[in-house]
Amino acid sequence: MSQGSPGHWAPLDPTPGPPAPPNPFVHELHLSRLQRVKFCLLGALLAPIRVLLAFIVLFLLWPFAWLQVAGLTEEQLQEPITGWRKTVCHNGVLGLSRLLFFLLGFLRIRVRGQRASRLQAPVLVAAPHSTFFDPIVLLPCDLPKVVSRAENLSVPVIGALLRFNQAILVSRHDPASRRRVVEEVRRRATSGGKWPQVLFFPEGTCSNKKALLKFKPGHHQLGMEGPWSFLPVYHPSPEESRNPTLYANNVQRVMAQALGIPATECEFVGSLPVIVVGRLKVSLEPQLWELGKVLRKAGLSPGRVDTGAEPGRSRMISQEEFARQLQLSDPQTVAGAFSYFQQDAQGLVDFRDVALALAALDGGRSLDELTRLAFELFAEEQAEGPGRLLYRHGFSTILHLLLGSPRPAAATLHAELCQAGPHQGLSLYPLAFCLLTLACPGQFQAFSLHDPLHGKLFNTYLRPSPKPQASVPGSPMALANGTVPAPKQKGD
């Protein structure tokens, strides 16, 4: 892997091609000397005044937000608020919100194009989502209803504004929450203009607005028309209406083209930035790299640690035993390294996870040896029949540790791989046996080392090379115009 500047994609394909898109999760700020002087002076003089006035206006918003919903039952809040509550409170919040943004430096809001009516397009989509100032789009759109995290209800003032807005709330911890959100948006969108438009930020999190993140299918499951950030109304085809992912991807490309920025496969899963490669999601920067930095800073050589992990059997260890095994004495280093492994309810980690991570950081092992060790550590004996198989939990653990793949995505891929084989687990056969019997679909090493799409990932993430390598179609390099994410250099 060639080294690029921190936070940017590092090109691997030596042939000339289009410029690599930037990492959408890293923002680099370059200020001139004059800008630095302005930053120091105005930051010390003007910023405190603006922040103080903004907080005063923010708290003035609270009575209007509270008054609109005060005394209303949950059943009444299932319908749009009308009458004096709508007139007085809505206009009060709209005016004070505009004053708030004015005090923060948004002196004028320029609008290009014309917003479609709620009958033409009941859903409004805005992108890119780059800062917490992005809700300013609510003002020229007359405060449409929003979709927000349920956790925001507990934030002072912000929670009151969400209740005022009759926002649709989604919980990231409740699997059924997304389904309920889709049903509620559908109910409002098919009300014949009774409800105001619903506003979405389909990327699901903030980026540096240098590229569009992968759109979440969410509202695209409705299969309905929508105005895309004041672009012409997008009318989904019958195929897009049946396939929310296709619909989301096509809209992402349309918006990216209008914005003049690339559309990427990057997205957030929980708090982890990932990129989609084939049927697998992998971390932009696997935690394994960060763990290696922590251990090297402590002077530890992973190859010299005798883990002695027992294949096929878990052994749960505490943080104290972890420190003794790795011969670490600094409490901060121990706590930092220990936090990279998944802990159970008692705060213990599986020592097999530690053994595999240390083996992966040991540059003296070949990828063949590393994948064999991974299989031996996590494969289980079959109840009937010879040999051992790698089941879903072990497969997910390996991919999470080595590639940073979210466990649910890895479990889904495991199920797909096992469908082509006679068992519900993956076996480990020599490659010669695989070629002779054509039994590759159920073989772990065929997937991890020789698969034309996913096999390259292990080489890229675990054995980065300073020499350029040819990219493989469908790999992270091809998905990002011949590039893969480069690890941050030491000291960043």
C-alpha positions as CSV (number, residue, x, y, z in Angstrom):
1,M,0.0,0.0,0.0
2,S,1.5,3.3,-1.0
3,Q,1.5,6.0,1.7
4,G,-0.8,8.9,1.1
5,S,-1.3,12.1,3.1
6,P,-3.2,11.4,6.4
7,G,-6.9,11.2,5.9
8,H,-6.8,10.7,2.2
9,W,-7.1,7.6,0.0
10,A,-3.8,6.2,-1.2
11,P,-3.7,5.2,-4.9
12,L,-2.6,1.6,-5.6
13,D,-3.1,1.4,-9.3
14,P,0.1,2.7,-11.0
15,T,-1.8,3.5,-14.2
16,P,-3.1,7.0,-14.6
17,G,-6.8,7.5,-13.9
18,P,-9.3,9.9,-12.4
19,P,-8.2,11.6,-9.2
20,A,-9.0,9.7,-6.0
21,P,-11.9,11.0,-3.9
22,P,-11.0,12.3,-0.4
23,N,-11.8,10.5,2.7
24,P,-15.3,11.8,3.6
25,F,-14.7,11.5,7.4
26,V,-11.6,13.6,7.7
27,H,-11.6,17.4,7.5
28,E,-8.3,19.2,7.0
29,L,-8.2,22.9,7.7
30,H,-5.5,25.1,6.1
31,L,-5.5,28.7,7.2
32,S,-3.3,31.5,5.9
33,R,-1.4,33.7,8.3
34,L,-4.1,36.5,7.9
35,Q,-6.9,34.0,8.5
36,R,-5.1,32.8,11.7
37,V,-4.9,36.3,13.0
38,K,-8.6,36.9,12.3
39,F,-9.4,33.6,13.9
40,C,-7.5,34.5,17.1
41,L,-8.9,38.1,17.3
42,L,-12.5,37.5,16.3
43,G,-12.5,34.2,18.3
44,A,-11.6,36.1,21.4
45,L,-13.9,39.1,20.8
46,L,-16.8,38.3,18.6
47,A,-17.4,34.6,19.1
48,P,-18.3,34.9,22.9
49,I,-20.9,37.6,22.1
50,R,-22.4,35.6,19.3
51,V,-22.6,32.4,21.3
52,L,-24.2,34.3,24.3
53,L,-26.8,35.9,22.1
54,A,-27.5,32.6,20.3
55,F,-28.1,30.9,23.7
56,I,-30.5,33.6,24.7
57,V,-32.5,33.2,21.5
58,L,-32.3,29.4,21.8
59,F,-33.9,29.5,25.3
60,L,-36.5,32.0,24.0
61,L,-37.6,29.3,21.6
62,W,-38.5,26.9,24.4
63,P,-41.8,28.6,25.5
64,F,-43.1,28.7,21.9
65,A,-42.1,25.0,21.4
66,W,-43.7,24.0,24.8
67,L,-46.9,26.0,24.2
68,Q,-47.7,24.3,20.9
69,V,-47.9,20.8,22.5
70,A,-48.9,21.6,26.1
71,G,-52.0,19.8,27.2
72,L,-52.2,17.6,24.1
73,T,-52.5,13.8,24.4
74,E,-50.4,11.3,22.4
75,E,-53.5,10.6,20.2
76,Q,-53.9,14.3,19.4
77,L,-50.2,14.5,18.5
78,Q,-50.8,11.9,15.8
79,E,-52.6,14.5,13.7
80,P,-51.2,17.9,12.4
81,I,-51.6,20.7,14.9
82,T,-54.0,23.5,13.7
83,G,-55.6,26.7,15.0
84,W,-54.0,29.3,17.2
85,R,-51.2,26.9,18.3
86,K,-50.2,26.5,14.7
87,T,-50.4,30.2,13.9
88,V,-48.7,31.7,17.0
89,C,-46.2,29.0,17.9
90,H,-45.1,28.0,14.4
91,N,-44.5,31.6,13.3
92,G,-42.7,32.4,16.6
93,V,-40.3,29.4,16.3
94,L,-39.7,30.2,12.6
95,G,-38.9,33.9,13.3
96,L,-36.6,33.2,16.3
97,S,-34.9,30.4,14.4
98,R,-34.0,32.7,11.6
99,L,-32.7,35.2,14.2
100,L,-30.6,32.5,15.8
101,F,-28.9,31.6,12.6
102,F,-28.4,35.3,11.8
103,L,-26.5,35.8,15.1
104,L,-24.4,32.8,14.3
105,G,-23.2,34.4,11.0
106,F,-25.8,33.1,8.4
107,L,-26.8,36.6,7.3
108,R,-28.6,35.5,4.2
109,I,-30.1,32.2,3.0
110,R,-29.9,31.9,-0.8
111,V,-32.3,29.5,-2.5
112,R,-32.0,28.3,-6.0
113,G,-34.9,26.8,-7.8
114,Q,-38.4,26.3,-6.5
115,R,-39.5,23.8,-3.9
116,A,-42.1,21.3,-5.0
117,S,-45.5,21.3,-3.2
118,R,-46.4,18.7,-0.6
119,L,-48.8,17.2,-3.1
120,Q,-46.2,16.9,-5.8
121,A,-43.5,15.5,-3.5
122,P,-44.3,14.7,0.2
123,V,-40.7,13.9,1.0
124,L,-37.7,16.4,1.0
125,V,-34.2,15.1,1.0
126,A,-31.1,17.2,1.8
127,A,-27.4,16.4,1.2
128,P,-24.6,16.5,2.0
129,H,-25.0,16.5,5.8
130,S,-21.8,18.1,7.0
131,T,-22.5,20.1,10.2
132,F,-25.0,20.6,13.0
133,F,-25.9,23.9,11.2
134,D,-27.5,21.9,8.4
135,P,-31.0,22.3,9.9
136,I,-30.9,25.8,8.5
137,V,-32.6,24.1,5.5
138,L,-35.7,23.9,7.6
139,L,-36.2,27.7,7.4
140,P,-36.8,28.3,3.7
141,C,-38.9,25.1,3.7
142,D,-41.3,26.4,6.4
143,L,-40.2,24.0,9.1
144,P,-41.0,20.6,7.5
145,K,-41.2,17.5,9.8
146,V,-37.9,15.8,10.5
147,V,-36.6,12.3,11.2
148,S,-34.3,12.3,14.2
149,R,-32.7,10.1,16.7
150,A,-34.9,9.3,19.7
151,E,-31.9,10.1,22.0
152,N,-32.2,13.7,21.0
153,L,-35.4,14.0,23.0
154,S,-33.3,14.1,26.2
155,V,-31.3,17.1,25.0
156,P,-32.4,20.3,26.7
157,V,-34.4,22.7,24.4
158,I,-33.6,20.5,21.4
159,G,-36.0,17.8,22.8
160,A,-38.7,20.4,23.2
161,L,-38.2,21.6,19.6
162,L,-38.5,18.0,18.3
163,R,-41.8,17.6,20.1
164,F,-42.9,20.9,18.7
165,N,-42.0,19.7,15.2
166,Q,-43.9,16.4,15.8
167,A,-40.7,14.8,14.6
168,I,-40.5,11.1,13.6
169,L,-38.1,9.5,16.0
170,V,-35.9,6.5,15.3
171,S,-33.9,4.5,17.8
172,R,-30.7,2.9,16.7
173,H,-30.9,0.3,19.5
174,D,-34.4,-1.0,18.5
175,P,-34.4,-3.2,15.4
176,A,-38.2,-2.6,15.0
177,S,-37.8,1.2,15.2
178,R,-36.8,1.6,11.6
179,R,-39.9,-0.3,10.4
180,R,-42.2,1.9,12.5
181,V,-40.5,5.0,11.1
182,V,-41.1,3.8,7.5
183,E,-44.8,3.1,8.4
184,E,-45.2,6.6,10.0
185,V,-43.6,8.4,7.1
186,R,-45.8,6.4,4.7
187,R,-48.9,7.4,6.7
188,R,-48.0,11.1,6.6
189,A,-46.8,11.0,2.9
190,T,-50.1,9.5,1.8
191,S,-52.3,12.0,3.7
192,G,-53.1,14.0,0.5
193,G,-51.2,17.1,1.7
194,K,-52.6,17.0,5.2
195,W,-49.2,16.8,6.7
196,P,-46.2,19.0,5.9
197,Q,-43.3,17.6,4.0
198,V,-40.9,15.2,5.8
199,L,-37.2,16.1,5.7
200,F,-34.5,13.5,5.5
201,F,-30.7,13.5,5.7
202,P,-30.2,10.1,4.0
203,E,-26.5,9.8,4.8
204,G,-27.4,9.2,8.4
205,T,-24.4,11.1,9.8
206,C,-22.1,14.0,9.0
207,S,-19.2,14.0,6.4
208,N,-16.8,16.7,5.3
209,K,-19.1,17.3,2.2
210,K,-16.2,16.4,-0.1
211,A,-18.2,13.3,-1.2
212,L,-21.7,11.8,-0.6
213,L,-21.9,8.9,1.8
214,K,-24.0,5.9,0.8
215,F,-27.7,6.7,1.1
216,K,-29.6,4.6,3.6
217,P,-32.6,3.0,2.1
218,G,-35.0,4.3,4.8
219,H,-37.5,6.5,3.1
220,H,-36.7,5.0,-0.3
221,Q,-38.8,2.0,0.9
222,L,-41.8,4.2,0.3
223,G,-41.2,4.2,-3.5
224,M,-42.5,7.7,-3.7
225,E,-41.5,10.9,-5.5
226,G,-39.5,13.5,-3.6
227,P,-37.8,16.8,-4.2
228,W,-34.0,16.3,-3.8
229,S,-32.5,19.5,-2.3
230,F,-34.5,21.7,-4.7
231,L,-33.7,19.6,-7.7
232,P,-36.6,18.6,-10.0
233,V,-38.9,16.0,-8.5
234,Y,-37.4,12.5,-8.8
235,H,-40.0,10.0,-10.1
236,P,-38.9,6.4,-9.2
237,S,-39.2,3.7,-11.8
238,P,-41.2,0.6,-11.1
239,E,-38.0,-1.3,-10.4
240,E,-36.8,1.4,-8.0
241,S,-40.1,1.3,-6.2
242,R,-39.6,-2.4,-5.6
243,N,-35.9,-2.1,-4.7
244,P,-35.2,0.5,-2.0
245,T,-31.5,0.0,-2.2
246,L,-31.4,0.6,-6.0
247,Y,-33.6,3.7,-5.5
248,A,-31.3,5.1,-2.9
249,N,-28.2,4.5,-4.9
250,N,-29.6,6.1,-8.0
251,V,-30.8,9.2,-6.1
252,Q,-27.3,9.4,-4.5
253,R,-25.7,9.5,-8.0
254,V,-28.1,12.1,-9.2
255,M,-27.5,14.4,-6.2
256,A,-23.7,13.8,-6.4
257,Q,-23.7,14.8,-10.1
258,A,-25.7,18.0,-9.3
259,L,-23.3,18.8,-6.4
260,G,-20.2,18.1,-8.4
261,I,-18.8,15.7,-5.9
262,P,-18.2,11.9,-6.0
263,A,-20.7,9.3,-4.7
264,T,-19.0,6.8,-2.4
265,E,-19.9,3.5,-0.8
266,C,-18.8,4.8,2.6
267,E,-21.3,4.8,5.4
268,F,-21.6,4.6,9.2
269,V,-22.6,1.4,11.0
270,G,-23.2,2.4,14.5
271,S,-20.1,4.5,15.3
272,L,-17.9,2.7,12.7
273,P,-17.1,4.2,9.3
274,V,-17.2,1.4,6.7
275,I,-17.1,0.9,3.0
276,V,-19.0,-1.8,1.1
277,V,-17.0,-4.3,-0.8
278,G,-19.1,-6.8,-2.7
279,R,-21.3,-8.5,-0.1
280,L,-19.1,-7.4,2.9
281,K,-18.7,-4.2,4.8
282,V,-15.2,-3.4,6.0
283,S,-13.9,-0.6,8.2
284,L,-12.1,2.3,6.6
285,E,-9.5,2.0,9.3
286,P,-9.7,-1.3,11.2
287,Q,-9.1,-1.0,14.9
288,L,-6.3,-3.6,14.4
289,W,-4.1,-0.7,13.0
290,E,-4.8,1.4,16.1
291,L,-4.1,-1.5,18.4
292,G,-0.8,-2.0,16.7
293,K,0.1,1.7,17.3
294,V,-0.7,1.3,21.0
295,L,1.4,-1.8,21.4
296,R,4.3,-0.5,19.4
297,K,4.3,2.7,21.4
298,A,4.5,0.6,24.6
299,G,7.5,-1.2,23.1
300,L,5.7,-4.5,22.7
301,S,6.6,-6.8,19.8
302,P,3.5,-9.0,19.1
303,G,5.5,-11.8,17.6
304,R,7.3,-12.3,20.9
305,V,4.2,-12.9,23.0
306,D,3.5,-16.6,23.7
307,T,-0.3,-16.5,23.9
308,G,-0.9,-20.3,24.2
309,A,-4.5,-19.9,23.2
310,E,-6.4,-23.2,23.0
311,P,-7.9,-23.9,19.6
312,G,-11.7,-24.2,19.5
313,R,-12.2,-23.3,23.2
314,S,-12.8,-19.8,24.6
315,R,-10.9,-18.7,27.7
316,M,-12.2,-15.4,29.2
317,I,-9.7,-13.2,30.8
318,S,-9.8,-10.0,32.8
319,Q,-7.9,-6.8,32.2
320,E,-5.4,-7.7,34.9
321,E,-4.7,-11.1,33.3
322,F,-4.5,-9.4,29.9
323,A,-1.8,-7.1,31.2
324,R,0.2,-10.0,32.7
325,Q,0.0,-12.0,29.5
326,L,1.2,-9.1,27.3
327,Q,3.7,-7.9,30.0
328,L,2.2,-4.4,30.0
329,S,2.7,-2.2,33.1
330,D,1.3,1.2,32.1
331,P,-2.4,1.4,33.2
332,Q,-3.3,3.7,30.4
333,T,-1.8,1.5,27.8
334,V,-3.4,-1.6,29.2
335,A,-6.9,0.1,29.3
336,G,-6.5,1.4,25.8
337,A,-5.4,-2.0,24.3
338,F,-8.0,-4.0,26.3
339,S,-10.8,-1.7,25.0
340,Y,-10.2,-2.9,21.4
341,F,-11.7,-6.4,22.2
342,Q,-15.4,-7.2,22.7
343,Q,-16.2,-7.6,26.4
344,D,-18.9,-9.7,27.9
345,A,-21.3,-8.6,30.7
346,Q,-18.5,-9.3,33.3
347,G,-16.0,-7.2,31.4
348,L,-14.0,-10.2,30.2
349,V,-12.6,-10.8,26.7
350,D,-12.0,-14.1,24.9
351,F,-8.3,-14.8,24.8
352,R,-8.6,-16.2,21.4
353,D,-9.4,-12.7,20.1
354,V,-6.2,-11.4,21.7
355,A,-4.2,-14.3,20.2
356,L,-5.5,-13.7,16.7
357,A,-5.0,-9.9,16.9
358,L,-1.4,-10.4,18.0
359,A,-0.7,-12.9,15.3
360,A,-2.1,-10.5,12.7
361,L,0.2,-7.8,13.9
362,D,3.2,-10.2,13.7
363,G,4.7,-9.4,10.3
364,G,6.6,-12.7,10.4
365,R,3.5,-14.8,9.6
366,S,2.3,-15.4,6.1
367,L,-1.3,-14.8,5.2
368,D,-1.7,-18.6,4.7
369,E,-0.4,-19.2,8.2
370,L,-2.6,-16.5,9.6
371,T,-5.8,-17.7,8.1
372,R,-5.1,-21.2,9.2
373,L,-4.5,-20.0,12.7
374,A,-7.8,-18.1,12.6
375,F,-9.6,-21.2,11.5
376,E,-8.0,-23.4,14.2
377,L,-8.8,-20.9,17.0
378,F,-12.5,-20.5,16.1
379,A,-13.6,-23.6,14.3
380,E,-15.7,-26.1,16.2
381,E,-16.0,-29.9,16.2
382,Q,-19.0,-31.2,14.3
383,A,-21.6,-33.2,16.2
384,E,-21.5,-35.8,13.5
385,G,-18.9,-36.3,10.8
386,P,-15.2,-35.8,10.7
387,G,-13.3,-32.5,10.7
388,R,-14.1,-29.1,12.1
389,L,-16.3,-26.2,10.8
390,L,-16.2,-22.5,11.2
391,Y,-19.7,-21.4,12.2
392,R,-21.3,-17.9,12.1
393,H,-20.0,-16.6,15.5
394,G,-16.4,-17.6,14.8
395,F,-16.5,-16.3,11.2
396,S,-17.9,-12.9,12.4
397,T,-15.3,-12.6,15.1
398,I,-12.5,-13.2,12.6
399,L,-13.7,-10.7,10.1
400,H,-14.4,-8.1,12.8
401,L,-10.9,-8.4,14.3
402,L,-9.0,-8.5,11.0
403,L,-11.1,-6.3,8.7
404,G,-13.2,-4.3,11.1
405,S,-16.4,-5.7,9.6
406,P,-19.6,-5.2,11.6
407,R,-20.6,-8.6,13.0
408,P,-24.2,-8.5,11.5
409,A,-22.8,-7.9,8.0
410,A,-20.2,-10.7,8.5
411,A,-22.9,-13.1,9.7
412,T,-25.0,-12.4,6.6
413,L,-22.1,-13.2,4.4
414,H,-21.4,-16.4,6.3
415,A,-25.0,-17.6,5.6
416,E,-24.6,-16.8,1.9
417,L,-21.3,-18.8,1.7
418,C,-22.8,-21.7,3.5
419,Q,-25.8,-22.0,1.2
420,A,-23.5,-23.2,-1.6
421,G,-22.1,-26.0,0.6
422,P,-23.5,-29.1,2.3
423,H,-23.0,-27.7,5.8
424,Q,-23.9,-24.6,7.8
425,G,-20.2,-24.0,8.5
426,L,-17.0,-23.4,6.5
427,S,-14.3,-26.0,6.3
428,L,-10.6,-25.6,5.7
429,Y,-9.3,-27.6,2.8
430,P,-6.0,-27.4,1.0
431,L,-6.3,-25.4,-2.2
432,A,-5.4,-28.5,-4.3
433,F,-8.4,-30.4,-2.9
434,C,-10.6,-27.4,-3.6
435,L,-9.5,-27.3,-7.3
436,L,-10.0,-31.0,-7.7
437,T,-13.4,-31.3,-6.1
438,L,-14.8,-27.8,-7.0
439,A,-15.7,-27.5,-3.3
440,C,-14.5,-23.9,-2.9
441,P,-17.8,-22.2,-1.8
442,G,-17.6,-23.8,1.6
443,Q,-13.8,-23.3,2.1
444,F,-12.5,-20.6,4.4
445,Q,-9.1,-20.1,2.8
446,A,-10.7,-20.0,-0.7
447,F,-12.7,-17.1,0.5
448,S,-10.0,-15.3,2.5
449,L,-7.1,-15.7,0.2
450,H,-8.2,-16.7,-3.3
451,D,-11.7,-15.2,-3.8
452,P,-11.2,-12.6,-6.7
453,L,-13.2,-10.0,-4.8
454,H,-12.9,-10.5,-1.0
455,G,-9.5,-12.3,-1.0
456,K,-7.6,-9.0,-1.8
457,L,-9.0,-7.5,1.4
458,F,-6.9,-9.7,3.7
459,N,-3.7,-8.8,1.8
460,T,-4.6,-5.1,1.7
461,Y,-5.6,-4.8,5.4
462,L,-3.1,-7.2,7.0
463,R,0.0,-6.9,4.9
464,P,0.1,-3.4,3.5
465,S,3.1,-2.9,1.2
466,P,4.8,0.3,0.3
467,K,5.0,-0.9,-3.3
468,P,2.2,-0.2,-5.7
469,Q,-0.1,-3.1,-6.4
470,A,-2.7,-3.7,-9.2
471,S,-6.3,-3.2,-8.1
472,V,-8.9,-5.8,-8.4
473,P,-12.3,-5.0,-10.0
474,G,-14.9,-4.7,-7.2
475,S,-12.3,-4.3,-4.5
476,P,-12.0,-1.1,-2.4
477,M,-9.5,0.1,-4.9
478,A,-12.0,-0.2,-7.8
479,L,-14.9,1.2,-5.7
480,A,-12.9,4.3,-5.0
481,N,-11.5,4.9,-8.5
482,G,-8.4,2.8,-7.9
483,T,-7.8,3.6,-4.2
484,V,-8.0,2.1,-0.8
485,P,-8.0,3.9,2.6
486,A,-4.5,4.4,3.8
487,P,-3.7,4.1,7.5
488,K,-2.8,7.3,9.3
489,Q,0.9,7.7,9.6
490,K,2.7,7.6,13.0
491,G,2.1,10.7,15.0
492,D,-1.2,11.7,13.5
